[in-house]
Amino acid sequence: MRRLNSNIEARLKHPDNPERFADSEIDLHDEIQRLRVLAGAPELYPDLVSLNAVPSIVGLLNHDNIDIAIDAVNLLQDLTDEDVLEDNDEPAKVLVDALVENNALELLVQILGKLSESDPDENAAVHAALATIENMVEVKPAVAEIVCERTRLLKWILGRIKVKEFDGNKQYASEILAILLQGSPANQKRLGAMNGVDVMLQAVAMYKSRDPKSSDEEEMVENLFDCLCCLLMPMENKERFVKAEGVELMLIIMKQKKSAYGSAVRALDFAMTKYPPACERFVDVLGLKTAFAAFMGGIVRGSRRDRLLGKFVENECEKIDRLMELYVRYSDRVKAESERLDKLEFDDLEMDEEERYNRKLEAGLYTLQLIAVILGHLWSSEHPRMKARIELLLRQQKLTKKDVKHVVQDNFKVCETVKNRWLGFLIWQSISVTSVYLLLLLLRLSTPDSLLSLLLSFLAFHLSLLLFSFSISTISSPRPLPSSSPSDLALGLFRALIGAGEGDRIRSRRTVGFVVAVVGFGVSGFLSGVAVFGRTIDGLRLVGFGLRGFVFGVVLGVYYVYMGRWVLSFPIVQVLQTRRCIFAPSQGSAAAETNPSEPLLAALEQSSQRSLFHYLAYLDLCLVSESNVDSWRRAAFFEESGETYRRIVSVCLRPLEELTSNLGEGLGNCSADKEDLLSRQLCSPMDIRMDAKLQEALNDFQLCTWCARTVAALTTCSHMEDRFGVAQISGCNAAVFSTLLSCLLSVEACLGKKTNPQPTHFMGPASIRWATPNAGRKDWAVGAMPRKRGVALQSRAYVMADVLRTSIYEIVGVFYDEMQANAKASVLEKYWIDDGKILYGNHETLVQKLRLFLDFCAT
C-alpha cells in the first residue's frame, strides 16, 4: 500500500513535527475507507490475501495514531461481518486464516487495552474489536481456543465484567465470553484457573435482590449465568464453586424470587450434576427448604435421605395430601379422556391403540405416572406415618394400592407389547404343525363316534405346542447369559430356595427360569405323546408313552438351554418385528412438542438390561441417529440444555465401556509364562484358546455395534445440526472419540495387533496393518479362539473392529479441518482425548492412533 509506505516514510523523517506527516495520514485514512468497499465482494478475499495486503491491514492496528488504528478495526469488522460472509464459507476461511497467521488477534486484544471508553469513537472501536473476534470465531470455531491461548482477552473481559456500571460494551463482553466458553473445555478450565468462578459469582450477585432495568441489561444477566454454567462443566470448577459459596448465593437468589430465579436453578443443576459435594452442601445449607418453596416448614434432622423424606412428614403430611390431590385430579382427567375415546371408537376407526395411548398422555397420563412413582417411593420407604397417611387418603378416595400400581405398570406397556409380539410369533409358527396334525386326524376318522376323541386329541396336541412356545418365550433373550450348565441349574435352584444376596437372587431367578422352561418342555412332550397315541392305546401303556414324551421333552429342554438355543440371533429379532417399535409420542402431539425423547430414554435407562425390550430401544435410537428416519426426533436430541444429548451419549457409551473393560480383564488374565508363549507361537491365531472373559464380552457385539454407530452418527451430525453447541459444551465429543479409540485398541489386541506406542518413524497410513506376533514378546495381547467356536468369535471381533474403525473415520472425515488446526496448535489431545474414558491403552497410544487416522484420511 503506497499510502501506508508514504506515511511511514514521513513519520520517520519528521518524528517531532506532526504537521509534516498529517497530510499523509489523511490520505491513509481515505485509502482505508475506500478498502471497505471490499466487504461487498467477499469472493475477492482470496485475491486480497494473495496480494499480501493482509499484513499491511493488520499492521495498521499498531499505528501510533489511534484514529488510524480505529479505522483498521472498523475495516476488519466490515470484512468479517456475518451478513457479508454468509454463503461465502471458503473465502471467509481464507481471510480468517490469513488474519490469524498475521497476529490480528494479538493486536486486536492489544488495542482494547489502549482505547478509552470515555471517548465515543474509542468506545465504538471497543465494540468493533469484539465484533471482529466474534465474527472470526463464527467462521472458524478453533479461533476461540487460539485467542484465549495467545492473548489476554479473558483477563480483559473479566476486568470489564467487574465494573459495576452497566453499558453496552459490558453486555457485549459477557456475550463474547459466553461464546468463548461454550465450545471449549480448555477455555473453561483456563478461566476457572484465573479466578473466573469468583468473578462470575460477584457479577451475578448484584442481581440477587433487584431486577435488570432494561432488556439489554437482562440479556447481560442471562449471558453471565450462561458463562457460569459453562464454567461449571469441569470438575475442578465445581469444586471452586462450592468453596466460593456459590450454592448459598444461588439459594439466596431463589429466595428473592427476582428475574434471575430460573437462571440460579439452572446454575445449581450444572453444579450438582455428577458432583456429590455440591449436592451435600445443597442439603446442608437447607436447600431443600427452598426447593420445597410451596410447602414451607421445619427441617427434620438426620441423614440427607431422612431429611428429604421428612419434608413429606412435616405439617401433618400436607405434601402427601397435595400429592394425593394431584393424583385424583389427573386420574379424573385421564379417565374422562378414556371414556371420550371409548365413545368415539366406532366413529374413528383409524385410531389404533398407540394413538389412544398418546391421547391419554396429552390428557395428563405422564404426570399421573410420575405422581404414582413418587407415592410408590414413599410407600417403599417403610415410614409408618407416611404409609398410614397414604392408606387413609386412598380409602377416602375409594382407591387401593392396586390402582396406583396399575398406573405405574402402564408406563411399561410397550415392553409388554414386545413380549406379546414375540410370543405371538412363536404361536403363529406352530399353526402349520397343528394344521398338518389335524389333517392327518381327519383322514384317519372312521366313525362319527370317534369325533369326540379326535377333538380331545387335537386340543391336547395344540396345548402341548402352546406350552412349548410359552416355555421358549419365557427364557428367550438377545444376549447369552451364564450359568446354563446342569450343575449351575441345580446350584441356582438351591440358592433360590435358601435365599442369597441381590446378585445371587438375580442369577437364581434366571436359573429357576431355565428349570421351569425345561419342565415346560417335558410337560409339552407328555401331552404330545398322549395326543398322538391316545386314540390307539389305553391305560398304563398310554401313560408310559406320555412319560417317554416327558423324558424326551426334558432332554430336549436341557439340550436347548445348555447349547444356548434360547439366544435370539440377529437379524432375526429385527425380522420378527413386523412393525418397528418406535419409542416416541406421535408427531404433533403435546408430548412430542415438549419432550419427545423421554420415552426412548426411559426405555434405555429403566428397562431390564440386555432384554429384548432394551435391544429394540437401542435399535430405534440407532435408526433415528444414523438414518434420520424421524428428523424431528433427532433434532430434539440437541435441545438447548444439553441434558438429553448427554443422557443419550451416556447410555450408548456404557456398553462400549463394558466391552472394553471385559476385554481388558480377559487379556490381562492371559498367561504369560514361557510354556504358554511357546504354545501360542506354534498355533495359528484360529487355534489359540481364548479366555472365557473374552468370549462373554464378544457375545454382546451386536448391541455394541449399534452404540458405536449411534454415537458416531450423532457426533458427525452435531457439526451441522447442533445449534447450541451442546456436543462441545458437554465434552461429549472427546468422551465419544476416546471411548471408540480405547475400545478399538482392546478389540485389535484380541486379534493379535500390537497396541504399544510405536516409534515416530513407523507412524503413517502404511502402519495400519495387522501385526505378526513376535516370539517371546509381552507387549501385545493375543486373543485366542477355541477350535470349534473360533470362527464365529473371531468373525465377531473382526466385525466389531470394522464398525469401530468406520465410526472413527466418519468422525474424522467431518471434523478433519478442525482436527488439523488443533494439531497445528498442539491442542489436539485437549479437544479429542478424554483421559477419564481411557479404559484400555494409555494417553500416548490413543493420541498416536488418532494421528494415524488423520494421516490416513489425508491420503
Rosetta blueprint (number, residue, H / E / L):
1 M L
2 R H
3 R H
4 L H
5 N H
6 S H
7 N H
8 I H
9 E H
10 A H
11 R H
12 L H
13 K H
14 H L
15 P L
16 D L
17 N L
18 P H
19 E H
20 R H
21 F L
22 A H
23 D H
24 S H
25 E H
26 I H
27 D H
28 L H
29 H H
30 D H
31 E H
32 I H
33 Q H
34 R H
35 L H
36 R H
37 V H
38 L H
39 A H
40 G H
41 A L
42 P H
43 E H
44 L H
45 Y H
46 P H
47 D H
48 L H
49 V H
50 S H
51 L L
52 N L
53 A L
54 V H
55 P H
56 S H
57 I H
58 V H
59 G H
60 L H
61 L H
62 N H
63 H L
64 D L
65 N L
66 I H
67 D H
68 I H
69 A H
70 I H
71 D H
72 A H
73 V H
74 N H
75 L H
76 L H
77 Q H
78 D H
79 L H
80 T L
81 D L
82 E H
83 D H
84 V H
85 L H
86 E L
87 D L
88 N L
89 D H
90 E H
91 P H
92 A H
93 K H
94 V H
95 L H
96 V H
97 D H
98 A H
99 L H
100 V H
101 E H
102 N L
103 N L
104 A H
105 L H
106 E H
107 L H
108 L H
109 V H
110 Q H
111 I H
112 L H
113 G H
114 K H
115 L L
116 S L
117 E L
118 S L
119 D L
120 P H
121 D H
122 E H
123 N H
124 A H
125 A H
126 V H
127 H H
128 A H
129 A H
130 L H
131 A H
132 T H
133 I H
134 E H
135 N H
136 M H
137 V H
138 E H
139 V H
140 K L
141 P L
142 A H
143 V H
144 A H
145 E H
146 I H
147 V H
148 C H
149 E H
150 R H
151 T L
152 R L
153 L H
154 L H
155 K H
156 W H
157 I H
158 L H
159 G H
160 R H
161 I H
162 K H
163 V L
164 K L
165 E L
166 F L
167 D L
168 G H
169 N H
170 K H
171 Q H
172 Y H
173 A H
174 S H
175 E H
176 I H
177 L H
178 A H
179 I H
180 L H
181 L H
182 Q H
183 G L
184 S L
185 P H
186 A H
187 N H
188 Q H
189 K H
190 R H
191 L H
192 G H
193 A H
194 M L
195 N L
196 G H
197 V H
198 D H
199 V H
200 M H
201 L H
202 Q H
203 A H
204 V H
205 A H
206 M L
207 Y L
208 K L
209 S L
210 R L
211 D L
212 P L
213 K L
214 S L
215 S H
216 D H
217 E H
218 E H
219 E H
220 M H
221 V H
222 E H
223 N H
224 L H
225 F H
226 D H
227 C H
228 L H
229 C H
230 C H
231 L H
232 L L
233 M L
234 P L
235 M H
236 E H
237 N H
238 K H
239 E H
240 R H
241 F H
242 V H
243 K H
244 A L
245 E L
246 G H
247 V H
248 E H
249 L H
250 M H
251 L H
252 I H
253 I H
254 M H
255 K H
256 Q H
257 K L
258 K L
259 S L
260 A L
261 Y H
262 G H
263 S H
264 A H
265 V H
266 R H
267 A H
268 L H
269 D H
270 F H
271 A H
272 M H
273 T L
274 K L
275 Y L
276 P H
277 P H
278 A H
279 C H
280 E H
281 R H
282 F H
283 V H
284 D H
285 V L
286 L L
287 G H
288 L H
289 K H
290 T H
291 A H
292 F L
293 A H
294 A H
295 F H
296 M L
297 G L
298 G L
299 I L
300 V L
301 R L
302 G L
303 S L
304 R H
305 R H
306 D H
307 R H
308 L H
309 L H
310 G H
311 K H
312 F H
313 V H
314 E H
315 N H
316 E H
317 C H
318 E H
319 K H
320 I H
321 D H
322 R H
323 L H
324 M H
325 E H
326 L H
327 Y H
328 V H
329 R H
330 Y H
331 S H
332 D H
333 R H
334 V H
335 K H
336 A H
337 E H
338 S H
339 E H
340 R H
341 L H
342 D H
343 K H
344 L L
345 E L
346 F L
347 D L
348 D L
349 L L
350 E L
351 M L
352 D L
353 E H
354 E H
355 E H
356 R H
357 Y H
358 N H
359 R H
360 K H
361 L H
362 E H
363 A H
364 G H
365 L H
366 Y H
367 T H
368 L H
369 Q H
370 L H
371 I H
372 A H
373 V H
374 I H
375 L H
376 G H
377 H H
378 L H
379 W H
380 S H
381 S L
382 E L
383 H L
384 P H
385 R H
386 M H
387 K H
388 A H
389 R H
390 I H
391 E H
392 L H
393 L H
394 L H
395 R H
396 Q H
397 Q L
398 K L
399 L L
400 T L
401 K H
402 K H
403 D H
404 V H
405 K H
406 H H
407 V H
408 V H
409 Q H
410 D H
411 N H
412 F H
413 K H
414 V H
415 C H
416 E H
417 T H
418 V H
419 K H
420 N H
421 R H
422 W H
423 L H
424 G H
425 F H
426 L H
427 I H
428 W H
429 Q H
430 S H
431 I H
432 S H
433 V H
434 T H
435 S H
436 V H
437 Y H
438 L H
439 L H
440 L H
441 L H
442 L H
443 L H
444 R H
445 L L
446 S L
447 T L
448 P H
449 D H
450 S H
451 L H
452 L H
453 S H
454 L H
455 L H
456 L H
457 S H
458 F H
459 L H
460 A H
461 F H
462 H H
463 L H
464 S H
465 L H
466 L H
467 L H
468 F H
469 S H
470 F H
471 S H
472 I H
473 S H
474 T H
475 I H
476 S L
477 S E
478 P L
479 R L
480 P L
481 L L
482 P L
483 S L
484 S L
485 S L
486 P H
487 S H
488 D H
489 L H
490 A H
491 L H
492 G H
493 L H
494 F H
495 R H
496 A H
497 L H
498 I H
499 G L
500 A L
501 G L
502 E H
503 G H
504 D H
505 R H
506 I H
507 R H
508 S H
509 R H
510 R H
511 T H
512 V H
513 G H
514 F H
515 V H
516 V H
517 A H
518 V H
519 V H
520 G H
521 F H
522 G H
523 V H
524 S H
525 G H
526 F H
527 L H
528 S H
529 G H
530 V H
531 A H
532 V H
533 F H
534 G L
535 R L
536 T L
537 I L
538 D L
539 G L
540 L H
541 R H
542 L H
543 V H
544 G H
545 F H
546 G H
547 L H
548 R H
549 G H
550 F H
551 V H
552 F H
553 G H
554 V H
555 V H
556 L H
557 G H
558 V H
559 Y H
560 Y H
561 V H
562 Y H
563 M L
564 G L
565 R L
566 W L
567 V E
568 L L
569 S L
570 F L
571 P L
572 I H
573 V H
574 Q H
575 V H
576 L H
577 Q L
578 T L
579 R L
580 R L
581 C L
582 I L
583 F L
584 A L
585 P L
586 S L
587 Q L
588 G L
589 S L
590 A H
591 A H
592 A H
593 E H
594 T H
595 N L
596 P L
597 S L
598 E H
599 P H
600 L H
601 L H
602 A H
603 A H
604 L H
605 E H
606 Q H
607 S L
608 S L
609 Q L
610 R L
611 S L
612 L H
613 F H
614 H H
615 Y H
616 L H
617 A H
618 Y H
619 L H
620 D H
621 L H
622 C H
623 L H
624 V H
625 S H
626 E H
627 S H
628 N L
629 V L
630 D L
631 S H
632 W H
633 R H
634 R H
635 A H
636 A H
637 F H
638 F L
639 E L
640 E L
641 S L
642 G L
643 E H
644 T H
645 Y H
646 R H
647 R H
648 I H
649 V H
650 S H
651 V H
652 C H
653 L H
654 R H
655 P H
656 L H
657 E H
658 E H
659 L H
660 T H
661 S H
662 N H
663 L H
664 G H
665 E H
666 G H
667 L H
668 G H
669 N L
670 C L
671 S L
672 A L
673 D L
674 K H
675 E H
676 D H
677 L H
678 L H
679 S H
680 R H
681 Q H
682 L H
683 C L
684 S L
685 P L
686 M L
687 D L
688 I L
689 R L
690 M L
691 D L
692 A H
693 K H
694 L H
695 Q H
696 E H
697 A H
698 L H
699 N L
700 D L
701 F H
702 Q H
703 L H
704 C H
705 T H
706 W H
707 C H
708 A H
709 R H
710 T H
711 V H
712 A H
713 A H
714 L H
715 T H
716 T H
717 C H
718 S H
719 H H
720 M H
721 E H
722 D L
723 R L
724 F L
725 G L
726 V H
727 A H
728 Q H
729 I H
730 S L
731 G L
732 C H
733 N H
734 A H
735 A H
736 V H
737 F H
738 S H
739 T H
740 L H
741 L H
742 S H
743 C H
744 L H
745 L H
746 S H
747 V H
748 E H
749 A H
750 C H
751 L E
752 G L
753 K L
754 K L
755 T L
756 N L
757 P L
758 Q L
759 P L
760 T H
761 H H
762 F H
763 M L
764 G L
765 P H
766 A H
767 S H
768 I L
769 R L
770 W L
771 A L
772 T L
773 P L
774 N L
775 A L
776 G L
777 R L
778 K L
779 D L
780 W L
781 A L
782 V E
783 G L
784 A L
785 M L
786 P L
787 R L
788 K L
789 R L
790 G H
791 V H
792 A H
793 L H
794 Q H
795 S H
796 R H
797 A H
798 Y H
799 V H
800 M H
801 A H
802 D H
803 V H
804 L H
805 R H
806 T H
807 S H
808 I H
809 Y H
810 E H
811 I H
812 V H
813 G H
814 V H
815 F L
816 Y H
817 D H
818 E H
819 M H
820 Q H
821 A H
822 N H
823 A H
824 K H
825 A L
826 S L
827 V L
828 L H
829 E H
830 K H
831 Y H
832 W H
833 I L
834 D L
835 D H
836 G H
837 K H
838 I L
839 L L
840 Y L
841 G L
842 N L
843 H H
844 E H
845 T H
846 L H
847 V H
848 Q H
849 K H
850 L H
851 R H
852 L H
853 F H
854 L H
855 D H
856 F H
857 C H
858 A H
859 T L
